[in-house]
């Protein structure tokens, strides 16, 4: 399996390398206000790929921050239940709790 994975990586590398060698012609990218960028086509494709990665990462940052903040608050809300090392657990936590049917959320059935 290890050799098969290395073979797949080598095939992808040589395919991309052949793509780069075959696309060395100059390409012109036109921007606003008459500005342009002239570079080999492979660099234009690489720059577009890198730009897409950056835009995608910046688009995911708010979600990452929200989950990180929620994870940072999680130990603070559960910290009062935990006991310090060397202390005995409270008696209420040692007894198993039973859940009655009234404790469960109501499930509404939607007919089709």
C-alpha positions in Angstrom: 0.0 0.0 0.0 2.9 2.3 0.9 4.5 1.8 -2.6 1.2 2.3 -4.4 0.7 5.6 -2.6 4.2 6.7 -3.6 3.5 5.6 -7.2 0.4 7.7 -7.3 2.2 10.7 -5.9 5.0 10.3 -8.5 2.4 10.0 -11.3 0.7 13.2 -10.2 4.0 15.0 -9.9 5.2 14.0 -13.4 1.8 14.9 -14.9 2.0 18.4 -13.4 5.6 18.7 -14.4 4.7 17.8 -18.0 1.9 20.3 -17.9 4.3 23.0 -16.8 6.8 22.1 -19.6 4.1 22.1 -22.3 2.6 25.5 -21.2 5.6 27.8 -21.2 4.0 30.2 -23.7 3.4 33.7 -22.6 -0.1 34.6 -21.4 -1.4 38.1 -20.8 -3.8 38.7 -18.0 -5.7 42.0 -18.3 -6.7 43.9 -15.2 -8.6 47.1 -14.7 -7.5 50.5 -15.9 -5.5 49.1 -18.8 -3.0 47.2 -16.6 -1.9 43.8 -17.6 0.5 41.0 -16.5 2.5 39.0 -19.0 3.9 35.7 -17.7 4.2 32.0 -18.7 0.8 30.3 -18.7 1.9 27.8 -15.9 2.6 30.8 -13.6 -0.8 32.3 -14.4 -2.5 29.0 -13.5 -0.4 28.6 -10.3 -1.2 32.2 -9.3 -4.9 31.6 -9.9 -4.8 28.4 -7.8 -2.9 30.1 -5.0 -5.3 33.0 -5.0 -8.2 30.6 -4.8 -6.6 29.0 -1.8 -6.2 32.3 0.0 -9.8 33.5 -0.8 -11.1 30.1 0.4 -9.1 30.3 3.7 -10.3 33.8 4.4 -13.8 32.8 3.7 -13.5 30.0 6.3 -11.9 32.2 9.0 -15.2 33.4 10.6 -16.4 29.9 11.0 -13.1 28.8 12.5 -13.1 31.7 14.9 -16.7 30.9 16.0 -15.9 27.2 16.6 -12.7 28.1 18.4 -14.6 30.5 20.7 -17.2 27.9 21.4 -14.5 25.3 22.2 -12.8 27.8 24.5 -16.0 28.3 26.4 -16.8 24.6 26.8 -14.3 23.8 29.6 -15.5 26.9 31.5 -19.1 25.7 31.5 -18.2 22.2 32.4 -15.4 23.1 34.9 -17.8 23.6 37.8 -18.8 19.9 37.6 -15.3 18.6 37.5 -13.5 17.9 40.8 -9.9 18.8 41.4 -7.4 15.9 41.6 -7.3 14.3 45.1 -10.8 15.4 46.0 -13.8 13.1 46.4 -16.6 13.3 43.9 -19.8 14.7 45.1 -22.4 12.1 46.3 -25.0 13.2 43.7 -22.5 12.6 40.9 -21.8 9.1 42.1 -25.4 7.9 41.9 -26.7 7.0 38.4 -29.5 9.4 37.3 -32.6 8.0 35.7 -34.2 9.9 32.8 -38.0 10.0 32.7 -40.1 10.4 29.6 -40.9 14.0 30.6 -37.2 14.9 30.5 -37.0 14.0 26.8 -37.7 16.6 24.1 -40.9 16.4 22.1 -40.5 14.9 18.7 -43.1 16.1 16.1 -43.9 13.8 13.3 -44.5 15.3 9.9 -46.6 13.3 7.5 -45.8 13.0 3.9 
